[in-house]
Amino acid sequence: MIENMIEKPQFIDLFCGAGGMTLGFLKAGFEAAGAYENWDCAVKTYQRNLGEHVRCASINDDLELPSSTVFIGGPPCQGFSSAGSRRDDDPRNSLVAVYSRLIAAHRPPAFVFENVEGFLTGAAGRFVFALLDPLIEAGYRVHLRKVNAANFGVPQHRKRVLGIGGLGWDPTFPASTHSAHGAPGASLGGTHLPPTPSVSDALYGLPLADIGSDGNDHGYTALEGLDIERARRLKPGQRMRDLPEELWHESYKRRAFRRVMDGTPVEKRGGAPAGLRRLRADEPSKAITGAAINEFLHPAEDRPLTVRECARIQTFPDDFDFVGSRRDRAQQIGNAVPPHLAEVIARTLLHDLRGRTDDGNPGALLSFTPTLSTGMSPILNEVSRKVARRYGRRAEQRLLWH
């Protein structure tokens, strides 16, 4: 059946946080039918900037939702984030299954899922199957791919997993819009495209940051003692390991030697810690997290990034007003989907929705891209083979191409 053109499709944002994904979908031409988040501070930020339709609520299978064209969301990721403890029994991990079941129960024409790259290997792939099994059984045809936000015009190397699905129809996975450099695998997104904006591009036009004051989220606390000594020694692109060991933070020493100290299995260690790092002005930033205001130094000044600078790198507009303490505001920014990335996804999806043909095809995994490099860790390789066995040869072929 050929669907009529959808003039103003609606979306529901589950686990909306401060509203990064919502903002991108609104800019692309969607309307918000509802948004749900259980962190009160983030809800207040969302209300201040995006509207009163957001609800502060725990998200579970009993949540009553209005009908909508698209469900979007990124269930909390800390349980399988490389920055966290990677506990497979973390109760937040089960919210992936809740998200999937809510979509399967309400059957919107499309959905978008976003999460950290550790989602792929958590519990040896159990969360991948918790997402895909209910959706494919319900009839969704799904792309699941790791991407770097820098390849979509976001001025940071932010590797994330995106799932995009259509109920009985094949959605288009958004194509890269920018060429990036400065991180492993970044060039695989394309080399013939416009360059990704750099940190310098992202911060252009901001006034001088205020010492002590936090007006307009653009203040910082001056560094003292060993902290200022560390900052003065770090050149652009350098991090804690480039300093003499006597200047390493104690916490960094513990993390740096974790591999030989505690015998933690490889798949649970996460990446090597960066600790303090000075950004390069001529490259995209490293991924902005809630700790960026403590761990990232300005490219040219001996000070940490401000909340507003983090928001700029995450592509939030300057008039987006965050609520809460400086730590809370930084966490909301670090947790968010960059609005520009969300807008690229939304524009591709809107084009699909307005011209799609509902062929009533059965659910399937249309593509699976688990890595942005030419090699894979042993655990990711094993998860990829499980995915191929579970969802068929087409997924395996896609895997082998990458």
Residue, then its C-alpha position, 0 to 999 in steps of 0.5 A: m500500500i502506498e502511504n500518503m505524504i506525511e505533512k507533519p509526522q510526530f515522534i515520541d522521545l523515550f529517555c529524552g534527557a535534556g532533549g538533544m535528539t528532540l531538538g534535532f527532530l524538531k529542526a528537521g520538521f517533526e512534531a513532538a507527541g511526547a517525551y519521557e525522562n526520570w532525571d528531574c534536572a534534565v526534565k527541567t532543562y527540556q521544559r525550559n527549552l522545548g516545551e511542557h509535553v515532557r513527563c518526569a516518569s520511570i520508563n517501563d512496559d506499563l507506560e501509556l504512550p500516545s500514538s506516534t509516527v516514530f519512537i526515538g531514544g537512547p536507554p541509559c548506557q552507563g552499565f556498558s559504557s567504557a567509562g563505567s564499570r561495565r556491570d552486565d547485571d546493571p539494572r539500567n541495561s534492562l531498559v534496552a529491552v523495555y525500549s524494544r518491547l514498547i516499540a513492538a507493542h505500539r508499532p510505530p512506522a519507524f524507530v531510532f535507537e542510539n547508544v554507546e559502542g560498548f552496547l555491542t559487546g556488553a554481556a557478550g551481545r545479550f543487549v544486542f539481542a534484547l533490542l533486535d529480537p522483539l523488533i524483528e519478530a514484530g516486523y521491523r526491518v532494521h539497520l544497526r551500525k556503529v558510526n562516528a558523529a564526526n562523519f555527520g558534521v559534529p565537531q567531535h569523534r563520538k563513536r555511537v551505535l545507531g539502530i534505525g527500523g521501519l515496520g514492514w519497509d526498508p529505511t535508508f541509513p543516513a550517508s556520511t556528510h563529512s570527512a574526518h581525521g584525528a581518530p582511528g577509523a575516521s577516514l573510513g567514513g569518506t575522504h571526498l566530503p567536506p571536512t568535519p568542523s574542528v574545535s576552533d570552528a565550534l568555539y568561534g565567536l565565543p567571548l572570553a571565558d569568565i574566571g569563577s563566574d558561570g554566567n551563560d555557562h561560560g565560566y571556569t574555576a582557575l587551576e592551581g598547584l599541580d593542576i596548572e603545572r600539568a596544563r602548562r606542560l601539555k601541548p595540543g593533542q597530548r594527554m596525561r600519559d605524556l606527562p612525567e609520572e610524578l604529575w599523574h593523578e593518583s586516579y590515573k595511575r590506578r586506571a593506567f595499571r589496571r590491566v596488570m593489577d586486577g586481572t579484569p577480563v579484556e572485554k570489561r576493561g574499556g579503553a586505556p584512560a586518557g585522564l587530562r587532555r589538551l584538545r587540538a584546535d585544528e581537529p574535531s574534539k574527543a567525545i564530550t562526556g559529563a567529565a569533559i569540564n574536568e578532563f579537557l583543556h582548552p586548545a590554547e588556554d591553560r584552563p578547562l573547557t566551560v559548560r558552554e564550550c562543551a555544549r557548542i562541541q555537542t552542537f547545542p545552540d547558545d540559547f539552549d539553557f541548561v538547568g542545575s549545578r555545573r556538574d549536572r549541566a555538564q552531565q546533561i550535555g555529555n549524555a545527549v545525542p548531538p542535535h546536529l546528528a539527530e537532525v541528519i538522521a531525522r531528515t533522512l527518515l522524514h524523506d523515507l516516510r514521505g515516499r515509502t512503500d509499505d510492502g509488508n515485508p517480514g522483520a529482518l536485520l538489513s545491515f550490521t556494521p559493528t566496527l569503524s576499523t579493519g579489525m575487531s577485538p575477540i569479543l566483538n568478533e564473537v558477537s558479530r558471528k552470533v548476530a550472523r548466525r541468528y539473523g541470517r546470511r545477509a547480516e553476515q555478508r554486511l559484516l564481512w564487507h566491513 
